[in-house]
Amino acid sequence: MGVFAITSLSKVNNTSTIIDEKVMPRFKCVETLNFNVARYRSLEFQHIILTDATAMTELETRMNDTQKSIEAGIQEYQGYEKSDKINKIYAAWKTYISEHEKLIAASRKLDTELSLSIIKGTSKTSYDAIASGLEELISENEANSKKESEIGNNIYAEVRTLVIIVIIAAVIAGTVLEFLIVGSIRKPLSLMEKKLRELVEKGGDLTKSIEVDSKDEIGRLALEVNKFIANIREIIIEVNVATN
């Protein structure tokens, strides 16, 4: 039972380790990526409506920081999993950045019409590809998390069922063994009691002995009683000889 419990706990621990060390970091990474990409897109729209150069510069600094975070997030996810989806997202991001530079240049010139044309045209196409890819990764990681969680739940249910079965079997086996052990002790004791009673009822016939086939403590006790009877028989013989 102890070995089984340790093995089962090890399986549950492996499942939780996979969730903690593999599934959750990837899920957190892609969620952060999704947030930063949406934030980056929002900053672009803000840049278009600005007319102050200083405000534009400050906004561009925030955008550069966000861009670094996004690229670092993509590299981090590639470290977890090198899949076609993240590679396509990275390729779409490169295209998006090239369009972004055109957008910033047009916005700097206060060319709102061209800026809107870019942000609603090729920039939007790249953004949609990135957002769609990230949503797929989020769904995929949610499915993986659910799968690992179900594995842990199934192991728990299996262990619980087997533990209940083992406990019931142990109770039944213990009860059966109890009756067998008690019976193995009671039977030779009853036999010895019967022999002693017969010995007493026959007036203390010291020529008789107690026959018990048991090889345990009961058998040794019967042997010692027989020796005691034999000693008494010899004493009586000696008394009779001395009396004669």
Backbone bond lengths (Angstrom), bond angles and torsions (degrees), N, CA, C in turn:
res aa  C-N    CA-C-N  psi(-1)  N-CA   C-N-CA  omega(-1)  CA-C   N-CA-C  phi
1 M - - - 1.457 - - 1.526 110.37 -
2 G 1.339 116.00 -41.66 1.459 121.04 179.21 1.518 111.86 -64.11
3 V 1.337 116.78 -45.32 1.472 121.21 178.97 1.521 110.48 -63.19
4 F 1.326 116.24 -42.97 1.466 120.85 179.06 1.525 110.76 -62.08
5 A 1.341 116.66 -43.94 1.464 120.72 -179.55 1.530 111.01 -63.44
6 I 1.335 116.22 -43.39 1.471 120.09 -179.92 1.529 110.67 -63.65
7 T 1.334 116.80 -42.91 1.463 120.75 179.20 1.521 111.35 -63.19
8 S 1.323 116.36 -42.65 1.462 120.74 -179.50 1.520 111.03 -67.62
9 L 1.322 116.97 -41.63 1.461 120.34 177.51 1.521 110.77 -63.18
10 S 1.329 116.69 -34.39 1.467 120.49 177.57 1.530 110.60 -64.01
11 K 1.335 116.82 -39.97 1.460 120.53 178.13 1.526 110.92 -64.44
12 V 1.339 116.01 -44.94 1.468 120.00 178.40 1.519 110.13 -62.27
13 N 1.348 116.16 -40.88 1.458 120.26 179.65 1.535 111.20 -64.13
14 N 1.334 116.94 -39.03 1.470 120.55 177.50 1.523 110.86 -62.63
15 T 1.328 116.32 -40.19 1.466 120.55 178.87 1.517 111.11 -63.67
16 S 1.339 116.52 -46.50 1.468 120.00 179.24 1.520 110.98 -65.64
17 T 1.342 117.16 -33.23 1.471 120.71 178.01 1.522 110.49 -66.50
18 I 1.331 117.01 -41.46 1.464 120.95 177.73 1.521 110.52 -61.19
19 I 1.338 115.93 -43.88 1.464 119.98 179.45 1.518 110.52 -64.22
20 D 1.334 115.87 -43.75 1.462 120.86 -175.20 1.525 112.68 -73.12
21 E 1.338 117.09 -39.40 1.465 120.29 -172.23 1.529 113.86 -98.45
22 K 1.328 118.11 -20.28 1.461 119.48 -176.70 1.529 112.94 -119.08
23 V 1.317 116.68 -51.79 1.460 120.01 -173.90 1.527 111.46 -71.63
24 M 1.349 116.73 -52.25 1.461 120.06 -175.33 1.524 113.76 -64.63
25 P 1.357 120.21 -42.54 1.471 118.78 177.60 1.529 112.44 -60.25
26 R 1.341 116.60 -41.10 1.460 119.61 178.53 1.528 110.91 -65.54
27 F 1.329 114.98 -41.90 1.461 119.79 -179.89 1.530 110.12 -63.39
28 K 1.330 116.85 -44.81 1.462 121.28 178.92 1.528 110.86 -63.48
29 C 1.332 116.48 -40.60 1.461 121.43 -179.51 1.523 111.36 -62.18
30 V 1.332 116.88 -47.37 1.464 119.86 -177.39 1.527 110.97 -70.91
31 E 1.323 117.73 -31.75 1.465 120.88 175.86 1.531 110.18 -65.27
32 T 1.338 115.82 -43.09 1.466 120.32 178.06 1.523 110.87 -64.11
33 L 1.328 115.88 -41.39 1.464 120.36 176.99 1.535 111.00 -58.84
34 N 1.314 115.57 -45.94 1.458 120.82 -178.87 1.536 110.93 -60.97
35 F 1.326 115.31 -41.93 1.467 120.03 179.38 1.526 111.13 -65.79
36 N 1.333 116.77 -45.52 1.471 120.67 -177.26 1.525 111.82 -66.63
37 V 1.337 117.18 -37.68 1.467 119.98 178.44 1.534 110.17 -64.67
38 A 1.335 116.62 -44.20 1.469 120.17 177.61 1.528 110.65 -63.42
39 R 1.323 116.71 -38.72 1.462 121.16 178.12 1.539 110.43 -65.08
40 Y 1.321 115.75 -41.60 1.471 121.00 179.63 1.524 110.14 -61.18
41 R 1.326 114.86 -42.02 1.470 120.14 178.68 1.525 110.41 -63.21
42 S 1.306 116.40 -41.46 1.462 120.91 179.11 1.532 111.47 -63.55
43 L 1.329 116.46 -39.89 1.469 120.39 178.82 1.529 111.43 -64.42
44 E 1.325 116.20 -33.29 1.466 119.33 177.50 1.528 110.94 -63.90
45 F 1.323 115.52 -44.07 1.470 118.86 178.01 1.533 110.93 -62.44
46 Q 1.337 115.29 -38.21 1.462 118.60 177.93 1.532 110.67 -63.88
47 H 1.318 116.05 -37.67 1.461 120.52 -178.11 1.530 110.94 -63.94
48 I 1.305 116.49 -36.94 1.462 120.90 -177.86 1.532 111.63 -62.76
49 I 1.335 116.63 -37.44 1.469 119.20 -174.77 1.527 112.39 -87.32
50 L 1.338 117.34 -5.11 1.460 119.95 178.66 1.529 110.43 -79.85
51 T 1.315 114.31 150.10 1.471 120.29 176.36 1.526 111.26 -124.98
52 D 1.320 116.86 -13.83 1.457 121.32 -179.16 1.528 109.92 -88.44
53 A 1.330 117.07 127.96 1.466 121.50 -176.52 1.517 111.95 -65.83
54 T 1.331 116.33 -37.95 1.473 119.98 179.98 1.523 110.57 -64.76
55 A 1.319 116.14 -43.57 1.474 120.54 178.47 1.525 110.23 -63.59
56 M 1.353 115.31 -38.10 1.461 118.98 177.78 1.521 111.28 -62.67
57 T 1.347 115.74 -42.28 1.467 120.28 -179.80 1.524 110.66 -62.89
58 E 1.329 116.67 -43.71 1.469 120.62 178.63 1.527 110.83 -62.52
59 L 1.332 115.31 -41.29 1.464 119.49 179.65 1.527 110.65 -66.64
60 E 1.310 117.00 -38.93 1.468 120.68 178.89 1.531 111.38 -64.58
61 T 1.341 116.17 -34.12 1.471 119.77 175.87 1.520 110.58 -63.08
62 R 1.310 116.66 -43.52 1.475 120.80 177.05 1.521 110.58 -63.47
63 M 1.337 115.35 -38.75 1.464 118.97 -179.92 1.528 111.19 -67.22
64 N 1.336 116.29 -38.95 1.465 119.66 177.76 1.529 111.18 -63.36
65 D 1.337 116.33 -41.38 1.472 119.80 177.54 1.525 110.40 -63.17
66 T 1.320 116.23 -42.45 1.474 120.31 179.15 1.518 110.53 -65.31
67 Q 1.333 116.38 -39.10 1.471 120.65 178.45 1.532 110.82 -61.26
68 K 1.333 116.44 -43.88 1.460 120.15 177.89 1.530 111.04 -61.56
69 S 1.331 115.91 -40.28 1.475 119.70 179.22 1.524 110.89 -64.55
70 I 1.341 116.19 -39.63 1.465 120.08 179.86 1.524 110.77 -65.73
71 E 1.321 116.78 -46.59 1.464 120.11 -179.69 1.526 111.71 -65.90
72 A 1.351 115.79 -36.81 1.469 118.92 175.59 1.529 110.23 -65.78
73 G 1.333 117.36 -37.71 1.463 121.41 178.04 1.516 112.29 -64.99
74 I 1.351 116.17 -39.87 1.473 120.13 177.87 1.523 110.22 -63.64
75 Q 1.329 116.67 -43.82 1.469 120.71 178.61 1.528 110.63 -64.22
76 E 1.332 116.67 -39.05 1.466 119.95 178.85 1.525 110.64 -62.64
77 Y 1.335 116.73 -43.98 1.466 119.48 -179.23 1.513 110.93 -67.34
78 Q 1.340 116.84 -36.14 1.467 119.34 176.81 1.525 111.13 -63.25
79 G 1.332 116.18 -28.27 1.464 119.67 175.30 1.515 111.77 -69.31
80 Y 1.350 116.79 -31.57 1.467 120.50 177.03 1.519 111.30 -76.32
81 E 1.339 114.63 -42.86 1.470 119.26 -173.01 1.525 109.26 -155.21
82 K 1.307 116.97 121.56 1.459 121.63 177.30 1.524 108.28 -97.07
83 S 1.332 114.62 88.08 1.458 120.34 -177.63 1.520 109.90 -114.88
84 D 1.325 115.65 166.06 1.460 121.17 178.44 1.529 111.26 -64.13
85 K 1.328 116.36 -31.69 1.465 119.60 -176.83 1.524 111.64 -64.54
86 I 1.330 116.88 -48.21 1.466 119.83 -178.81 1.520 110.34 -69.08
87 N 1.341 117.33 -31.83 1.469 120.37 177.34 1.530 110.87 -67.79
88 K 1.332 116.43 -38.67 1.464 120.40 177.01 1.525 110.76 -66.95
89 I 1.319 116.00 -37.66 1.473 119.97 177.11 1.523 110.21 -63.01
90 Y 1.324 115.57 -42.05 1.466 120.08 -179.74 1.536 110.70 -65.28
91 A 1.334 116.39 -40.83 1.464 120.34 178.38 1.530 110.51 -64.50
92 A 1.333 116.64 -42.49 1.468 120.48 178.11 1.526 110.57 -65.31
93 W 1.324 116.19 -34.51 1.469 120.25 178.64 1.532 111.19 -65.72
94 K 1.317 118.13 -39.58 1.457 120.89 177.81 1.535 110.64 -62.04
95 T 1.340 115.53 -43.41 1.460 119.91 176.87 1.524 110.61 -62.81
96 Y 1.319 114.96 -40.96 1.470 120.71 -179.83 1.530 110.64 -62.10
97 I 1.329 117.45 -41.45 1.465 121.72 -178.93 1.534 110.78 -65.81
98 S 1.324 116.40 -38.95 1.470 119.04 178.05 1.526 110.80 -63.20
99 E 1.331 116.72 -39.10 1.459 120.92 176.21 1.526 110.56 -70.79
100 H 1.312 115.79 -32.79 1.464 120.63 178.70 1.529 110.80 -62.31
101 E 1.305 116.99 -41.39 1.467 120.52 179.61 1.533 110.84 -63.02
102 K 1.332 115.45 -39.83 1.467 118.86 175.88 1.532 110.59 -64.20
103 L 1.344 114.39 -40.09 1.458 119.43 -179.65 1.529 111.54 -62.88
104 I 1.306 117.76 -45.27 1.459 122.14 -179.27 1.526 110.52 -64.31
105 A 1.343 115.58 -40.46 1.469 119.27 178.85 1.525 110.69 -61.98
106 A 1.342 116.81 -43.67 1.468 120.29 178.90 1.522 111.14 -67.57
107 S 1.343 116.35 -39.28 1.460 120.48 179.82 1.521 110.83 -66.07
108 R 1.329 116.75 -36.14 1.467 121.51 178.28 1.544 110.60 -62.54
109 K 1.314 115.99 -32.41 1.460 120.82 179.59 1.527 111.26 -85.78
110 L 1.347 114.93 2.95 1.468 121.29 -178.94 1.530 111.37 61.27
111 D 1.331 115.36 29.62 1.459 121.01 176.56 1.524 107.90 -90.08
112 T 1.315 115.25 82.91 1.473 120.97 -174.59 1.519 111.72 -64.05
113 E 1.321 116.69 -38.41 1.464 120.09 -178.05 1.525 110.91 -62.66
114 L 1.328 117.05 -46.22 1.461 120.52 179.85 1.539 110.79 -67.89
115 S 1.335 115.48 -38.92 1.469 119.65 179.28 1.521 110.96 -61.01
116 L 1.330 115.89 -45.82 1.465 119.78 178.92 1.518 111.27 -66.04
117 S 1.346 116.14 -35.43 1.470 119.48 178.39 1.531 110.64 -62.95
118 I 1.335 115.96 -40.25 1.465 120.11 179.97 1.527 111.01 -69.85
119 I 1.334 115.62 -47.79 1.465 119.39 -173.63 1.523 112.08 -69.90
120 K 1.340 116.40 -24.40 1.464 119.69 178.74 1.531 112.02 -97.27
121 G 1.349 117.02 -5.12 1.459 120.61 -178.18 1.513 112.70 -105.37
122 T 1.334 116.16 -110.85 1.464 120.97 -176.35 1.530 112.27 -62.87
123 S 1.330 116.93 -32.33 1.469 120.07 178.44 1.524 110.61 -64.00
124 K 1.327 115.36 -41.99 1.471 119.43 179.61 1.524 111.20 -66.27
125 T 1.338 115.99 -37.73 1.469 118.88 178.76 1.532 111.11 -60.39
126 S 1.335 116.11 -45.15 1.472 120.22 178.50 1.525 111.15 -66.72
127 Y 1.331 115.37 -40.31 1.470 119.00 179.57 1.522 111.20 -63.19
128 D 1.322 116.37 -42.97 1.475 120.24 179.15 1.528 110.99 -61.97
129 A 1.338 115.78 -38.33 1.470 118.98 178.51 1.525 110.77 -65.34
130 I 1.346 115.84 -40.14 1.474 119.63 178.66 1.523 110.22 -66.30
131 A 1.335 115.90 -48.41 1.470 120.21 -177.90 1.523 111.12 -62.26
132 S 1.348 116.70 -41.25 1.463 120.56 179.34 1.530 111.10 -64.34
133 G 1.346 115.46 -42.67 1.465 119.43 178.70 1.513 112.41 -63.92
134 L 1.326 116.40 -39.94 1.473 120.14 178.86 1.523 111.01 -66.89
135 E 1.336 116.71 -39.01 1.464 119.78 177.45 1.528 110.90 -62.77
136 E 1.318 116.39 -38.24 1.469 119.82 177.24 1.530 110.96 -64.79
137 L 1.335 115.70 -41.26 1.467 119.08 178.02 1.517 111.14 -65.34
138 I 1.330 116.87 -39.15 1.471 120.16 178.14 1.526 110.00 -62.02
139 S 1.337 115.92 -46.35 1.476 120.06 179.38 1.524 110.89 -62.73
140 E 1.333 115.62 -40.61 1.462 120.26 -179.91 1.525 111.10 -63.61
141 N 1.339 116.51 -43.86 1.462 119.83 -179.84 1.517 111.92 -70.32
142 E 1.331 117.45 -33.97 1.466 120.32 174.53 1.526 110.21 -62.79
143 A 1.347 115.72 -41.58 1.466 120.33 178.73 1.529 110.62 -64.83
144 N 1.344 116.90 -41.59 1.469 120.10 178.66 1.515 111.21 -64.41
145 S 1.339 115.86 -40.88 1.465 119.62 178.83 1.527 110.60 -63.57
146 K 1.329 115.86 -42.84 1.458 120.50 178.76 1.523 111.17 -64.37
147 K 1.334 115.43 -39.65 1.467 120.66 -179.74 1.522 110.73 -62.85
148 E 1.350 116.75 -48.41 1.465 120.51 179.85 1.519 111.20 -64.23
149 S 1.349 115.85 -37.15 1.463 119.58 178.33 1.522 110.88 -64.90
150 E 1.351 115.96 -40.12 1.468 119.95 178.52 1.524 111.10 -66.14
151 I 1.346 116.14 -35.70 1.466 119.57 176.64 1.528 109.92 -60.78
152 G 1.356 115.44 -46.29 1.459 119.74 177.97 1.519 111.81 -61.52
153 N 1.345 116.80 -41.82 1.467 120.56 179.11 1.524 111.05 -64.77
154 N 1.335 116.66 -39.84 1.465 119.93 179.40 1.521 111.26 -65.79
155 I 1.346 115.92 -40.22 1.465 119.53 177.60 1.522 109.80 -62.65
156 Y 1.349 115.98 -43.32 1.467 119.82 179.00 1.527 111.08 -61.19
157 A 1.342 115.92 -45.86 1.466 119.23 -179.83 1.526 111.16 -62.60
158 E 1.343 115.59 -40.06 1.471 119.86 179.21 1.524 110.69 -64.59
159 V 1.335 114.97 -45.55 1.465 119.36 -179.82 1.530 110.65 -63.35
160 R 1.324 116.07 -43.27 1.467 119.99 -179.85 1.524 110.85 -60.21
161 T 1.342 116.44 -45.04 1.464 120.14 -179.94 1.532 111.12 -63.32
162 L 1.334 116.32 -45.58 1.459 120.02 -178.49 1.526 111.51 -66.35
163 V 1.341 116.81 -37.40 1.463 120.03 178.62 1.524 110.14 -63.67
164 I 1.342 116.03 -43.07 1.472 119.81 177.90 1.523 110.49 -61.54
165 I 1.349 116.06 -43.28 1.467 119.73 179.17 1.524 111.12 -62.58
166 V 1.354 115.53 -43.70 1.464 119.94 -179.47 1.523 110.42 -63.76
167 I 1.342 116.94 -41.50 1.471 120.17 -179.83 1.520 110.43 -63.33
168 I 1.356 116.17 -45.29 1.471 119.61 179.37 1.530 110.23 -62.73
169 A 1.343 115.92 -43.99 1.466 120.05 179.35 1.527 110.68 -63.12
170 A 1.344 116.35 -38.85 1.464 119.99 179.73 1.525 111.02 -65.90
171 V 1.335 116.26 -40.63 1.467 120.18 178.21 1.527 110.46 -62.84
172 I 1.338 115.79 -45.28 1.474 119.55 179.97 1.524 110.25 -64.20
173 A 1.342 116.01 -46.80 1.464 119.92 -179.85 1.523 110.97 -62.99
174 G 1.330 116.50 -39.79 1.468 119.81 178.38 1.514 112.18 -63.59
175 T 1.341 115.52 -39.85 1.473 119.44 178.83 1.524 111.04 -65.39
176 V 1.364 115.65 -44.27 1.470 119.71 179.01 1.525 110.35 -62.75
177 L 1.334 116.91 -45.12 1.466 120.63 179.45 1.522 111.13 -63.08
178 E 1.327 114.77 -36.10 1.472 117.94 178.66 1.529 110.83 -60.38
179 F 1.333 116.78 -47.37 1.459 120.05 179.28 1.526 111.31 -64.43
180 L 1.357 116.37 -38.61 1.464 119.34 179.81 1.527 111.10 -65.75
181 I 1.326 116.46 -43.48 1.469 120.04 -179.19 1.526 110.77 -66.57
182 V 1.330 115.36 -46.47 1.469 118.66 179.40 1.524 110.41 -61.79
183 G 1.348 115.93 -41.17 1.458 119.29 179.08 1.518 111.94 -64.66
184 S 1.360 117.12 -39.03 1.463 119.98 -179.91 1.523 111.91 -66.66
185 I 1.323 116.69 -25.81 1.476 120.00 177.22 1.521 110.92 -86.06
186 R 1.330 116.17 -41.73 1.456 120.62 -174.31 1.533 111.96 -69.29
187 K 1.339 117.83 -37.68 1.464 120.46 -175.83 1.529 112.57 -61.67
188 P 1.350 120.01 -53.56 1.474 118.44 178.77 1.525 112.98 -65.49
189 L 1.349 116.82 -32.95 1.472 118.64 176.91 1.521 110.93 -64.27
190 S 1.327 115.67 -42.32 1.475 119.37 177.88 1.519 110.76 -63.44
191 L 1.353 115.94 -38.56 1.465 119.86 178.48 1.526 111.28 -64.80
192 M 1.336 116.16 -42.53 1.464 119.94 178.59 1.522 110.83 -64.43
193 E 1.330 116.01 -41.66 1.465 119.83 178.49 1.532 110.63 -60.81
194 K 1.341 115.11 -41.63 1.452 119.70 179.70 1.525 111.74 -62.99
195 K 1.355 116.47 -43.94 1.471 121.05 -179.73 1.521 110.95 -63.88
196 L 1.330 115.56 -43.39 1.472 119.18 179.27 1.531 110.80 -63.77
197 R 1.310 117.38 -38.95 1.459 121.18 178.69 1.521 110.17 -64.25
198 E 1.339 116.03 -42.26 1.464 118.97 178.47 1.526 110.35 -63.20
199 L 1.333 114.96 -38.83 1.470 119.23 179.94 1.524 110.94 -62.70
200 V 1.330 115.82 -41.23 1.471 120.51 -179.32 1.519 110.35 -70.73
201 E 1.346 116.88 -43.26 1.455 121.03 -176.80 1.529 112.05 -65.97
202 K 1.325 116.86 -24.38 1.464 120.13 179.58 1.527 112.31 -91.80
203 G 1.309 115.28 19.37 1.461 119.72 174.70 1.501 113.78 79.35
204 G 1.298 115.17 23.84 1.469 118.10 177.79 1.506 111.99 74.64
205 D 1.338 116.67 47.93 1.460 121.46 179.11 1.530 108.72 -69.63
206 L 1.365 114.56 103.50 1.454 119.14 -175.61 1.521 112.64 -80.85
207 T 1.336 116.26 1.94 1.469 118.32 175.91 1.533 111.59 -85.18
208 K 1.316 114.07 -10.89 1.463 119.31 179.50 1.529 109.67 -89.56
209 S 1.317 115.69 158.91 1.468 121.59 175.32 1.523 108.99 -137.09
210 I 1.295 114.69 160.83 1.466 120.13 -179.00 1.521 108.55 -90.65
211 E 1.320 116.01 122.22 1.455 120.63 -178.63 1.534 109.64 -104.03
212 V 1.298 115.58 110.17 1.465 122.49 177.60 1.526 107.76 -128.47
213 D 1.342 117.13 122.60 1.460 121.46 -176.49 1.529 113.49 -81.10
214 S 1.315 117.45 -7.80 1.456 120.81 -177.42 1.531 111.39 -63.12
215 K 1.332 117.33 139.39 1.457 122.30 -179.34 1.529 112.29 -100.58
216 D 1.324 116.95 4.55 1.459 119.97 -177.28 1.520 110.28 -93.57
217 E 1.333 115.69 -157.05 1.465 120.56 -178.64 1.521 112.34 -60.30
218 I 1.335 116.86 -33.64 1.476 120.50 179.54 1.529 109.76 -65.02
219 G 1.344 115.50 -42.33 1.463 119.11 178.28 1.521 111.56 -63.51
220 R 1.327 116.89 -40.64 1.473 119.66 178.56 1.521 111.06 -67.17
221 L 1.343 115.83 -35.34 1.469 119.14 177.13 1.530 110.55 -64.33
222 A 1.345 117.35 -41.83 1.465 121.06 177.78 1.527 110.49 -62.62
223 L 1.348 115.99 -38.71 1.460 120.12 178.85 1.518 111.31 -62.59
224 E 1.344 116.01 -42.71 1.465 119.68 179.26 1.523 111.22 -66.65
225 V 1.330 117.63 -37.54 1.476 120.91 177.10 1.527 109.60 -63.17
226 N 1.337 116.66 -41.01 1.466 120.12 177.91 1.523 111.26 -63.00
227 K 1.348 116.56 -38.51 1.463 119.30 175.67 1.520 111.31 -63.85
228 F 1.321 115.22 -38.96 1.465 119.83 178.78 1.537 110.33 -62.66
229 I 1.355 115.65 -44.26 1.478 119.49 178.45 1.533 110.29 -62.46
230 A 1.345 116.27 -41.48 1.464 119.99 179.64 1.523 110.88 -63.49
231 N 1.329 117.80 -39.74 1.474 121.23 178.54 1.525 110.57 -63.41
232 I 1.324 115.74 -43.72 1.481 118.91 178.47 1.525 110.07 -62.60
233 R 1.354 116.18 -41.19 1.462 119.76 179.40 1.532 110.86 -60.81
234 E 1.311 118.38 -41.88 1.464 121.64 178.87 1.526 111.73 -66.94
235 I 1.343 114.83 -38.73 1.474 118.50 178.23 1.526 110.45 -61.91
236 I 1.336 115.26 -43.17 1.482 118.65 -179.30 1.526 110.39 -65.33
237 I 1.355 115.80 -38.84 1.474 118.60 178.33 1.522 110.51 -62.13
238 E 1.337 116.91 -43.71 1.453 120.93 179.50 1.536 111.00 -63.84
239 V 1.331 116.11 -39.18 1.480 119.78 177.89 1.531 109.56 -62.92
240 N 1.347 116.16 -43.27 1.464 119.17 179.59 1.533 110.79 -62.53
241 V 1.343 116.43 -42.34 1.470 120.12 179.39 1.519 110.00 -62.92
242 A 1.335 115.37 -46.29 1.456 119.41 -179.81 1.523 110.94 -62.72
243 T 1.313 117.00 -38.40 1.468 121.33 179.69 1.535 110.19 -65.06
244 N 1.352 116.05 -43.44 1.469 118.82 179.15 1.522 110.17 -63.24
